[in-house]
């Protein structure tokens, strides 16, 4: 059994880890990119004018098509995942057991390209397990090996956390740092991961030996995407009877690798945000949506068996609304437009905002029905420009 060691060890890193250390890098000055961890690298700082966004749109749609080869009946989820990739946001998938969450994220990681790290959430997982592990070699001497985060160094493009709610809150805290800053501290050094995007999935069925993600952890995810069982009868029969869908490894291997270049995605994302504009009327519309979410009673929203004056205790923060607009801009770009329309906001509203709405404790047990009802009522109540 490998011996565990504390993260804050004073010992210097082994030789093969020293080259991974990097100084913490500043974020871009552009306020629309705060909290994602964009890096000051040559690819990220390229002039938006030098990028062919039409060609990149074709690559983005090709990326979506490649994932669809491995995952069927999830076209809405695939479009949302593509939006998150080109908005450079972290993604949490939720859904029943066996609906293809892991397959979807593995296929996405393969199509994105770059180095890939993965860890399984378990009850005994500790923060140090993400960074390194220790063991005894054949001569009985201690040996330190890089963990799944450090193993690839700054080349790490996708980190997949499987069943994140099985891990302890201490692990969530380290993951928050990694997601927010694309860096972490170990061996008295700073390690930077300039191209990193975090994917995770959550088991919603089991409650034993699981730890609910705190609000701060969920807020770091750009999107929470629900994966449901396909409703199309033909797709359901194919998933049951077609042997091709029974071999997950073969499905993922069939996805064309490195359809995208992760070292260029930050620059493309910045260019998209500058390319897609919002009119003054639409900006006022977003502000009205925000006000309605924060104070539904004042906006005239009524929900059965809910006191809307006491419903909301927090959330839908400026960061959350900025994420909404960022996702909507990517959606508009994928649709071939350079101007936001209300439908762009509606298409991504629930996935970017709903998990950032915090209800009064008396209503939290009914969250699964109240929050969708609130989001629908907001769009039905606020006048469309």
C-alpha positions as CSV (number, residue, x, y, z in Angstrom):
1,X,0.0,0.0,0.0
2,X,1.6,3.4,-1.0
3,X,2.4,5.6,1.9
4,X,0.7,9.0,2.1
5,X,2.6,12.2,2.6
6,X,1.5,15.7,3.4
7,X,1.2,18.3,0.7
8,X,3.2,20.9,2.6
9,X,6.3,18.8,2.7
10,X,9.5,20.8,3.0
11,X,11.5,18.4,0.9
12,X,12.5,19.6,-2.6
13,X,10.8,18.0,-5.6
14,X,12.5,15.1,-7.3
15,X,14.5,15.9,-10.4
16,X,11.8,14.9,-12.9
17,X,9.3,17.3,-11.3
18,X,11.5,20.4,-11.0
19,X,11.1,21.3,-14.6
20,X,7.3,21.6,-14.1
21,X,7.5,24.6,-11.7
22,X,6.4,27.9,-13.1
23,X,5.8,31.3,-11.5
24,X,2.2,32.3,-11.0
25,X,1.2,34.3,-14.1
26,X,-1.2,37.2,-14.2
27,X,-4.6,37.0,-15.8
28,X,-5.5,39.1,-18.8
29,X,-6.7,42.6,-18.1
30,X,-9.9,42.0,-20.0
31,X,-12.6,41.8,-17.2
32,X,-14.7,39.4,-19.2
33,X,-12.0,36.8,-18.6
34,X,-11.6,37.0,-14.9
35,X,-11.6,33.7,-12.9
36,X,-11.0,31.4,-15.8
37,X,-7.3,31.7,-15.7
38,X,-6.3,32.8,-19.1
39,X,-2.6,32.8,-19.5
40,X,-0.1,35.3,-20.9
41,X,1.4,32.9,-23.4
42,X,2.2,33.6,-27.1
43,X,-0.8,31.7,-28.3
44,X,-3.2,33.3,-25.8
45,X,-1.9,36.8,-26.5
46,X,-2.2,36.6,-30.3
47,X,-4.1,39.4,-32.0
48,X,-7.7,38.5,-32.5
49,X,-7.5,40.0,-36.0
50,X,-5.0,37.3,-36.9
51,X,-7.5,34.5,-36.2
52,X,-9.9,33.2,-38.9
53,X,-13.0,32.8,-36.8
54,X,-14.9,31.3,-39.8
55,X,-12.4,28.5,-40.0
56,X,-12.4,28.0,-36.3
57,X,-16.2,27.7,-36.4
58,X,-15.9,24.9,-38.8
59,X,-13.4,23.2,-36.5
60,X,-15.8,23.7,-33.6
61,X,-18.6,22.1,-35.5
62,X,-16.3,19.3,-36.5
63,X,-15.4,18.8,-32.9
64,X,-19.1,18.5,-32.1
65,X,-19.6,16.0,-34.8
66,X,-16.7,13.9,-33.7
67,X,-18.1,13.6,-30.2
68,X,-21.5,12.6,-31.6
69,X,-19.8,9.5,-33.1
70,X,-19.4,8.2,-29.6
71,X,-22.5,9.7,-27.9
72,X,-25.9,9.5,-29.5
73,X,-29.1,11.2,-28.6
74,X,-27.4,14.1,-26.7
75,X,-27.3,16.8,-29.3
76,X,-28.3,19.6,-26.9
77,X,-25.6,18.5,-24.4
78,X,-23.0,18.3,-27.1
79,X,-23.8,21.9,-28.2
80,X,-23.5,23.1,-24.6
81,X,-20.2,21.3,-24.1
82,X,-18.9,22.8,-27.3
83,X,-19.9,26.3,-26.0
84,X,-18.1,25.6,-22.8
85,X,-14.9,24.6,-24.6
86,X,-14.8,27.7,-26.6
87,X,-15.7,29.9,-23.6
88,X,-12.9,28.2,-21.7
89,X,-15.1,27.2,-18.8
90,X,-15.0,24.1,-16.6
91,X,-17.9,21.7,-17.0
92,X,-19.8,19.5,-14.5
93,X,-22.0,16.7,-16.0
94,X,-25.0,15.4,-14.0
95,X,-27.4,12.6,-14.6
96,X,-28.4,9.1,-13.9
97,X,-26.0,6.2,-13.7
98,X,-25.1,4.7,-17.1
99,X,-26.3,7.5,-19.4
100,X,-22.9,8.2,-20.9
101,X,-21.4,11.0,-18.9
102,X,-18.0,9.5,-18.7
103,X,-18.0,8.4,-22.3
104,X,-18.9,12.0,-23.3
105,X,-16.1,13.5,-21.4
106,X,-13.6,11.0,-22.6
107,X,-14.6,11.6,-26.2
108,X,-14.4,15.4,-25.6
109,X,-10.9,15.1,-24.1
110,X,-9.7,13.0,-27.1
111,X,-11.1,15.5,-29.6
112,X,-9.6,18.5,-27.8
113,X,-6.2,17.1,-27.9
114,X,-3.2,17.9,-25.6
115,X,-2.3,15.9,-22.5
116,X,-5.0,14.3,-20.4
117,X,-5.2,13.6,-16.7
118,X,-7.8,11.7,-14.8
119,X,-8.7,10.7,-11.2
120,X,-11.5,8.7,-9.7
121,X,-13.4,10.2,-6.7
122,X,-13.2,7.9,-3.7
123,X,-14.0,8.2,0.0
124,X,-10.3,8.0,1.0
125,X,-8.9,10.3,-1.7
126,X,-6.7,13.1,-0.3
127,X,-5.4,16.3,-1.8
128,X,-1.9,14.9,-2.1
129,X,-3.2,12.1,-4.3
130,X,-3.8,14.7,-7.1
131,X,-0.2,16.0,-6.8
132,X,2.0,13.0,-6.2
133,X,2.2,9.6,-4.6
134,X,4.9,7.9,-2.7
135,X,6.0,4.2,-2.7
136,X,9.0,2.0,-1.8
137,X,11.1,0.8,-4.7
138,X,12.6,-2.7,-4.9
139,X,15.5,-1.7,-2.6
140,X,13.1,-0.3,0.1
141,X,13.9,3.3,-0.6
142,X,11.1,5.9,-0.8
143,X,10.2,7.0,-4.3
144,X,8.1,10.1,-5.2
145,X,6.1,10.0,-8.5
146,X,4.0,12.8,-10.0
147,X,0.3,12.5,-9.6
148,X,-2.3,12.9,-12.3
149,X,-2.2,16.7,-12.2
150,X,1.6,17.1,-12.2
151,X,2.4,14.2,-14.5
152,X,2.0,16.2,-17.7
153,X,3.2,19.6,-16.4
154,X,2.1,22.7,-18.3
155,X,1.0,20.5,-21.3
156,X,-2.0,19.3,-19.3
157,X,-5.1,20.3,-21.4
158,X,-8.0,18.3,-19.9
159,X,-8.3,17.0,-16.3
160,X,-11.2,14.7,-15.7
161,X,-12.5,14.1,-12.2
162,X,-14.8,11.1,-12.2
163,X,-17.6,11.1,-9.6
164,X,-16.4,14.2,-7.9
165,X,-19.0,14.0,-5.1
166,X,-17.2,10.9,-3.8
167,X,-14.2,13.0,-2.8
168,X,-13.8,14.8,0.5
169,X,-14.2,18.6,0.8
170,X,-10.4,18.9,1.3
171,X,-10.0,17.6,-2.3
172,X,-12.6,20.0,-3.5
173,X,-10.7,22.9,-2.0
174,X,-7.5,22.0,-4.0
175,X,-9.6,21.5,-7.1
176,X,-11.1,25.0,-6.6
177,X,-7.6,26.5,-6.7
178,X,-6.7,24.5,-9.8
179,X,-9.9,25.6,-11.6
180,X,-9.8,29.2,-10.5
181,X,-6.1,30.0,-11.1
182,X,-4.9,27.1,-13.3
183,X,-2.1,26.7,-10.8
184,X,-1.3,25.0,-7.5
185,X,1.4,25.0,-4.8
186,X,3.6,22.0,-4.1
187,X,7.2,21.4,-3.0
188,X,7.4,25.1,-2.0
189,X,6.8,26.0,-5.7
190,X,4.1,27.2,-8.0
191,X,3.0,25.0,-10.9
192,X,1.0,26.5,-13.7
193,X,-1.2,24.8,-16.3
194,X,-1.9,27.4,-18.9
195,X,-4.2,25.3,-21.2
196,X,-6.2,23.5,-18.5
197,X,-9.9,22.8,-18.6
198,X,-11.5,20.7,-15.9
199,X,-14.4,18.2,-16.6
200,X,-16.2,16.4,-13.9
201,X,-19.2,14.3,-13.4
202,X,-21.4,13.7,-10.4
203,X,-23.3,10.6,-9.3
204,X,-26.8,11.8,-8.3
205,X,-28.2,8.5,-7.4
206,X,-26.1,7.3,-4.4
207,X,-26.0,9.2,-1.2
208,X,-23.8,7.0,1.0
209,X,-20.1,7.8,1.2
210,X,-20.6,11.0,-0.9
211,X,-20.0,14.6,-0.2
212,X,-22.2,17.3,-1.6
213,X,-20.3,20.0,-3.5
214,X,-20.4,23.3,-1.6
215,X,-21.8,26.3,-3.3
216,X,-18.4,27.8,-3.9
217,X,-17.2,24.7,-5.7
218,X,-20.3,24.6,-7.9
219,X,-19.9,28.3,-8.7
220,X,-16.5,27.6,-10.2
221,X,-18.0,25.4,-12.9
222,X,-18.9,27.5,-15.9
223,X,-21.7,25.1,-16.8
224,X,-23.7,22.3,-15.2
225,X,-25.0,20.1,-18.0
226,X,-27.7,17.5,-17.4
227,X,-27.4,14.2,-19.3
228,X,-30.7,12.5,-19.6
229,X,-31.8,9.1,-21.1
230,X,-32.5,9.7,-24.8
231,X,-36.2,10.0,-25.6
232,X,-36.0,9.0,-29.3
233,X,-37.2,5.3,-29.6
234,X,-34.7,4.5,-32.4
235,X,-31.8,5.8,-30.3
236,X,-33.0,3.9,-27.3
237,X,-33.1,0.7,-29.3
238,X,-29.7,1.3,-30.8
239,X,-28.2,1.8,-27.3
240,X,-29.7,-1.5,-26.2
241,X,-29.2,-3.7,-29.2
242,X,-26.4,-2.3,-31.3
243,X,-23.1,-4.0,-30.1
244,X,-21.2,-0.9,-31.3
245,X,-22.5,1.1,-28.3
246,X,-21.5,-1.7,-25.8
247,X,-17.8,-1.1,-26.2
248,X,-17.0,2.3,-24.6
249,X,-13.3,2.0,-25.3
250,X,-13.8,1.4,-29.0
251,X,-16.3,4.3,-29.2
252,X,-13.8,6.7,-27.7
253,X,-11.0,5.4,-29.9
254,X,-13.1,6.0,-33.0
255,X,-13.1,9.8,-32.2
256,X,-10.5,11.6,-34.3
257,X,-7.8,12.9,-31.9
258,X,-6.8,16.5,-31.5
259,X,-9.4,18.0,-33.7
260,X,-8.7,21.2,-31.8
261,X,-5.4,22.8,-30.6
262,X,-5.7,23.5,-26.9
263,X,-2.7,25.9,-27.0
264,X,-4.8,28.2,-29.3
265,X,-8.2,27.9,-27.6
266,X,-7.6,30.9,-25.2
267,X,-6.9,33.2,-28.1
268,X,-9.9,32.0,-30.0
269,X,-12.1,32.4,-27.0
270,X,-10.9,36.0,-26.6
271,X,-11.5,36.7,-30.2
272,X,-15.1,35.3,-30.1
273,X,-15.9,37.5,-27.1
274,X,-14.7,40.6,-29.0
275,X,-16.3,39.6,-32.2
276,X,-19.9,39.1,-30.9
277,X,-21.6,42.3,-29.8
278,X,-24.6,43.1,-27.6
279,X,-26.9,46.0,-28.4
280,X,-27.9,48.5,-25.7
281,X,-31.4,47.0,-25.6
282,X,-30.1,43.5,-25.1
283,X,-27.8,44.7,-22.3
284,X,-30.8,46.2,-20.5
285,X,-32.6,42.9,-21.1
286,X,-29.8,41.0,-19.3
287,X,-30.0,43.4,-16.4
288,X,-33.7,42.9,-16.2
289,X,-33.2,39.1,-16.2
290,X,-30.7,39.5,-13.4
291,X,-33.0,41.6,-11.3
292,X,-35.9,39.1,-11.8
293,X,-33.7,36.2,-10.6
294,X,-32.5,38.1,-7.6
295,X,-35.9,39.5,-6.6
296,X,-38.6,37.4,-8.2
297,X,-41.4,38.8,-6.0
298,X,-40.6,42.4,-7.1
299,X,-40.6,41.3,-10.7
300,X,-44.1,39.9,-10.3
301,X,-43.1,36.2,-10.5
302,X,-45.4,33.7,-8.9
303,X,-44.7,30.0,-8.3
304,X,-47.2,27.6,-6.8
305,X,-46.7,26.8,-3.1
306,X,-43.6,29.2,-3.0
307,X,-43.3,32.5,-1.2
308,X,-41.1,34.3,-3.8
309,X,-40.4,37.1,-1.3
310,X,-38.5,34.6,0.9
311,X,-37.3,32.2,-1.9
312,X,-33.8,33.6,-2.8
313,X,-31.0,34.0,-0.3
314,X,-28.2,34.7,-2.7
315,X,-26.5,33.9,-6.0
316,X,-26.8,34.9,-9.6
317,X,-23.8,37.0,-8.9
318,X,-22.0,39.4,-11.4
319,X,-19.7,36.5,-12.2
320,X,-22.6,34.3,-13.0
321,X,-24.3,36.8,-15.3
322,X,-20.9,37.5,-17.0
323,X,-20.6,33.7,-17.6
324,X,-24.2,33.8,-19.1
325,X,-23.2,36.5,-21.6
326,X,-19.9,34.7,-22.4
327,X,-21.7,31.5,-23.2
328,X,-24.4,33.3,-25.2
329,X,-21.7,35.0,-27.3
330,X,-20.2,31.6,-28.2
331,X,-23.6,30.3,-29.1
332,X,-24.2,33.2,-31.4
333,X,-20.8,32.6,-33.0
334,X,-21.6,28.9,-33.6
335,X,-24.8,30.0,-35.2
336,X,-22.9,32.3,-37.6
337,X,-23.8,35.6,-36.1
338,X,-21.8,38.5,-34.6
339,X,-24.7,40.0,-32.6
340,X,-26.5,38.5,-29.5
341,X,-30.2,37.8,-29.6
342,X,-32.5,36.9,-26.7
343,X,-32.6,33.2,-27.9
344,X,-28.8,33.0,-27.3
345,X,-29.4,33.8,-23.6
346,X,-32.3,31.5,-23.3
347,X,-30.3,28.6,-24.7
348,X,-27.6,28.7,-22.1
349,X,-29.4,30.4,-19.1
350,X,-30.2,27.4,-17.1
351,X,-26.8,25.7,-17.4
352,X,-24.9,28.8,-16.5
353,X,-27.1,30.4,-13.9
354,X,-29.3,27.8,-12.2
355,X,-26.6,26.3,-10.0
356,X,-25.6,29.8,-8.9
357,X,-29.1,30.5,-7.4
358,X,-29.2,29.8,-3.7
359,X,-32.6,29.1,-2.2
360,X,-33.8,29.5,1.4
361,X,-33.3,26.3,3.4
362,X,-37.0,25.6,3.5
363,X,-37.1,25.3,-0.3
364,X,-33.8,23.6,-0.9
365,X,-35.3,20.1,-0.8
366,X,-37.5,21.1,-3.7
367,X,-34.7,22.7,-5.7
368,X,-35.1,20.3,-8.7
369,X,-38.6,21.6,-9.4
370,X,-38.4,25.2,-8.1
371,X,-35.3,26.4,-9.9
372,X,-36.5,25.3,-13.4
373,X,-39.9,26.9,-12.7
374,X,-38.2,30.1,-11.6
375,X,-36.0,30.2,-14.8
376,X,-39.0,29.7,-17.0
377,X,-41.0,32.4,-15.1
378,X,-38.2,34.8,-15.5
379,X,-38.2,34.6,-19.3
380,X,-42.0,34.6,-19.4
381,X,-42.2,37.7,-17.2
382,X,-39.4,40.0,-18.4
383,X,-40.3,41.7,-21.7
384,X,-38.2,40.7,-24.7
385,X,-36.6,43.6,-26.5
